[in-house]
Amino acid sequence: MADNYLEKRYEETLGASRPKVKRIGHTVDELLRKNRSHRGYRKDYVVSRAELERIVGVCTKLPSGRNRQVLRYFLVTRDTGADRLLPLVRMGAALPELHLPLLGTEPEAFIVCCTTVPEDHMVDIDLGIALQSMLLKAVEMGLNGLIMGAINRRGLRDEFALPYEPVAVLAIGKGAERIELVPVGEADSRAYYRRDGVHYVPKVRLADLIINHA
């Protein structure tokens, strides 16, 4: 009773003048808005191994199916084989005529995501969680990234002597592109496109994502 009384008196006497708590950092919505898939990067910024380690560090806090934690990560920087990795991945498959990345905008830092067990549904769920979480961390750090599933798995294993099967590659860097989201309806095309130097990404509207309407 005493605790409730003191709390009530605090509200009555100090509530109106209580200092507002200043939010520190970004909201999830802000991070998600900034987390766009960049296929071109600035060459004047060199991503360090330490930055890649910070990004992978979020994976020590993530949920995992049956808590198996089967994903492992191989880090590649400008000095440790980025030029050898680039030919083993593909980006911008929906815009083949552009041959992305454009010359002089190639990514030079990568995180190769591997699995220690045969790939299955649970591995893929863990992979999706890990990839998105790492990208959000990159954005928080002022960087950008791109998830690549079109990869030469055998080539990656052989080129970097990977002990585990690669399942995806994350490019990391300072994005050099302007990217805009475009709301679209359920029946509209969702293919991304470029116009006047801007990369447009269609996103289905909330009303069409929810299937049981009030």
ZICORMO-V333361 format. One record per backbone hydrogen bond with DSSP energy under -0.5 kcal/mol. NH is the residue of the N-H (numbers start at 0). CO is the residue of the C=O. E is the energy in kcal/mol with one decimal. If there is no record, write none. Layout:
# ZICORMO-V333361
NH/CO/E  NH/CO/E
This chain:
# ZICORMO-V333361
4/0/-2.4  5/1/-2.5  6/2/-2.2  7/3/-2.4  8/4/-2.6  9/5/-2.2  10/6/-2.0  11/7/-2.4  12/8/-2.5  13/9/-2.9  14/9/-0.8  14/10/-1.1  17/13/-0.7  17/14/-0.9  21/19/-0.5  30/26/-2.2  31/27/-2.6  32/28/-2.2  33/29/-1.9  34/30/-1.3  35/33/-2.0  37/35/-0.9  37/144/-2.0  40/104/-2.2  41/173/-3.0  44/41/-0.5  46/44/-0.6  51/47/-1.7  52/48/-2.5  53/49/-1.9  54/50/-2.0  55/51/-2.6  56/52/-1.6  57/54/-1.2  58/55/-2.1  59/56/-1.6  60/57/-1.9  61/58/-0.6  66/63/-2.9  67/64/-2.0  71/113/-2.4  73/111/-2.4  74/72/-0.5  75/109/-2.7  79/76/-1.0  80/77/-0.6  81/76/-1.5  83/80/-0.6  84/80/-1.8  85/81/-2.2  86/82/-0.5  87/84/-2.4  88/85/-1.6  89/149/-1.8  90/99/-0.5  94/91/-1.7  95/92/-0.6  97/94/-1.8  98/94/-0.5  98/95/-0.9  104/101/-2.2  109/75/-3.0  110/169/-2.5  111/73/-3.1  112/110/-0.6  112/167/-2.8  113/71/-3.2  113/111/-0.5  114/164/-2.3  115/69/-2.1  123/119/-2.3  124/120/-1.9  125/121/-2.4  126/122/-2.6  127/123/-2.3  128/124/-2.2  129/125/-2.6  130/126/-2.9  131/127/-2.1  132/128/-2.2  133/129/-2.5  134/130/-2.1  135/131/-2.3  136/132/-2.0  137/133/-2.3  138/134/-2.5  139/135/-2.2  140/136/-1.6  141/138/-1.8  142/137/-3.1  143/172/-3.2  144/35/-0.7  145/170/-1.6  147/168/-2.7  150/148/-1.6  151/87/-2.9  152/150/-1.2  155/151/-2.5  156/152/-2.4  157/153/-2.6  158/154/-2.8  159/155/-2.0  160/156/-0.6  161/156/-1.2  164/114/-1.2  166/112/-3.2  167/112/-1.3  168/147/-2.4  169/110/-2.7  170/145/-2.6  170/168/-0.5  171/108/-2.6  172/143/-2.1  174/172/-0.8  175/39/-2.5  177/196/-0.6  178/176/-0.6  179/198/-2.6  181/200/-2.3  183/202/-2.2  187/184/-1.2  192/199/-1.9  194/197/-2.4  197/194/-1.8  198/177/-2.8  199/192/-3.4  199/197/-0.6  200/179/-2.7  202/181/-2.8  204/183/-2.2  207/204/-1.0  208/204/-1.2  208/205/-0.6  209/205/-1.8  210/208/-0.5  212/210/-0.7
